[in-house]
């Protein structure tokens, strides 16, 4: 049973209070110097603070102006592992709920990185549902192997479920969108219509790219730019108008 109340969890996330969060779920205070060496990637300096640990498995935080993308935090990991091989690193933008949890996961002698990102407390609630998986009793006897297996088990499974869910949903949306399109070899059955299938894939990939750069704040600094722009055009031109 989860000992931490959901309201407490949400409060910790909302206020970027990661130290009391991990203290509540059975992690120990970090011993020694809590500041790790700064790491520079793409001319950006990342400063890491160790806030908790369990048998050598560390919980790190890193305050950032912009949440790093996968290619960046992979480069960070190649340097960070010298100081913290097993860790959960929480990248966070101050005064926001925009966080990224990065966890190294070992798969058949390969080191992968699982990233879990959210931008509001509602999106973070799935972590609360998983929190038992990396919680410990105060007097529980553990080793680094135990801690690693628990943490990596939670995040590896979560990553695989998210990946499967994404591709299942993508396939569903791809089929629906292809049926909606008219004017491309309509006499050919959709399954055999290579041109329509190609066009559908191109359009969905472009939409996903637009959504990605929007959520990174690259479109006028607005993470909901497309929705806001759509409403703006509809108010000015009418509900049936489109914008590019």
Secondary structure, 3 states (H helix, E strand, C coil): CCCCCHHHHHHHHHCCCHHHHHHHCCCEECCCCCECCCEEECCEEECCEEEEEECCEEEEEEECCCCCCHHHHHHHHHHHCCCCCCEEEEEECCCCCCEEEEEEEEECCEEEEEEEEECCHHHHHHHHHHHHHHCCCCCCCCCHHHHHHHHHHHHHHHHHHHHHHHHHHHHHHHHHHHHHCCCCCCCCCHHHCHHHHHHHHHHHHHHHHHHHHHHCCCCCCCCCHHHHHHHHHHHHHCCCCCCC
